[in-house]
């Protein structure tokens, strides 16, 4: 293990540490960024992907610093990434090796993220007794199973739609990225009477102007089927999802998927950021000027970490739902009030 302090990332907030991990025996390659500890031990997800960079992990850790602070959590921000295919046959071995590698980093508490889930956190907890977002069977509040991040996105959507006079009943919704967050967000918006007309994943997208059967889509994609192979809508190219006429767009995939170059394709009144840092600063500014309302990640997608912090404090599932609902509704209300008072663009975290 080596520890690197990266001057080009550093500012008054952090980072505290950037750690690169390499272990030849397990073939583990990983990055951990502990950004800021002023509010307490850092909480932040551990993602698994083959193409994650140090800068991306730092930016995600910084987003967690801001998100934990804005949600009133007694935690600093951190993030980690295991550089591997999340469908790897030796996934459990990599996670257990990663757990042992971070055992000494007692001021970082990992949780589930893109490419990991409650079972993955159970492996880490089994090794070092330190993880959040655990399965219910071992005392956790399973945030992915419950769809806590998606629930929070829907709460933000409730407030935002009221503020911009957009009725949720019958509203058209498109979801970019149909993983744990995208599935839950789609489900909660459908419960509110909205129609999810477009969904994409890594391999393609589908469109159905009458509304996609989201429950059926979830069941099919849980069996490793691509959305474009389900027959639940017209198969289109993945990037063509941005071109669909929609009311609400939910980016729930990777960072920086909406840039200044492609933001003009997006035809939506409201964007609720499900992913972390999905829109570049430049794109957000242009979108604001052309009248697109954006609820940023640190406000909209805090449901997962609020739930995780609630679990860490030993509180109940019911308490987690109440806390997510009240906190995200309050923060979204405050966001709109500040935008109105200060004439600010509705942008996102770094």
Secondary structure, DSSP 8 states (H G I E B T S, - for coil): -EEE--TTT--SS--SEEEEEEETTTTEEEEEEEEE-TTSSEEEEEEEETT--HHHHHHHHHHHHHHHHHTT-S-EEEEEEEES-TT-TTHHHHHHHHHHHTTT-TTEEEEE-TT--HHHHHHHHHHHS--SS--GGGT---HHHHTHHHHHHHHHHHHHHHHTT--STT-EEEEE--SHHHHHHHHHHHHTT-EEEEEEETTEEEE-TT---HHHHHHHHTTT--GGGSSSSEEE-GGGGGGSB-SEEEE-SSTT-B-TTTGGG-B-SEEE--SSS-B-HHHHHHHHHTT-EEE-HHHHTTHHHHHHHHHHTT--HHHHHHHHHHHHHHHHHHHHHHHHHHT-------
